[in-house]
Amino acid sequence: MTPVDAVKFASAYGTWLKNYSGKDKLSVVIGRDARISGPMIHNLVVNTLVGLGIDVIDLGLSTTPTVEVAVPLEKADGGIILTASHNPKEWNALKLLNEKGEFVSAEEGKTILNIAANEDFNYANIDAIGSLIADNNSLEKHIEAILNYPLVNKKAIEAANFSIVLDAINSSGAFTVPALLHALGVKNITVLNEAMTGNFAHNPEPLKEHLTDLCSTVIKNKANIGIAVDPDV
């Protein structure tokens, strides 16, 4: 993804969202993984949305499900996760969400692509540009929602005294997954590839041949389970 791509498709998404919602003032939740290009793409996308007159609720380093949960929690009109999921480090992309925190439909995606192709963008005048709002509590809100979910039994998980190994693939899973596990009462956690550099220690595609360190560490530690996540968790 080039800088021009980031601006073009953020412009197309924001223009579509303004037309789709029919509202005068909108907000969009943004989060990213730890890819090397993340800060660059983040700045381009955020300021493009601001230029469209859209307020941006910025989660910073986050996860795909945290952004999805944050959209309805913050009563936002949409969301974008800046990530290329399991693709190698040279890739990046925009995952586009509607007001429910769900991925836009195929039909909506076609409309956004048409807007991008025609460069039919609807930028705001200078008195109506958007603002940037930092949100540092999104992960805590997401974890609280998980703990309150009826099917999650924290007491049973805590009593099981699990030993867990996590391959964080040098991205935001390094702090988000341990935070969730600790909240669930898991105390014995080993994190592999925890430096959030975006310089992935191995191909992020979760295939057996890419998870040899995780598998061997599970056996070595006599752990109950090993968890591998994509860079966007």
PyMOL commands that set and color helices and strands:
alter all, ss='L'
color gray80, all
select helices_A, chain A and resi 3-21+38-51+64-73+106-118+126-128+138-147+154-160+173-183+208-210+212-221
alter helices_A, ss='H'
color red, helices_A
select strands_A, chain A and resi 26-32+54-61+78-82+94-97+132-134+163-167+188-192+225-228
alter strands_A, ss='S'
color yellow, strands_A
deselect
rebuild
show_as cartoon
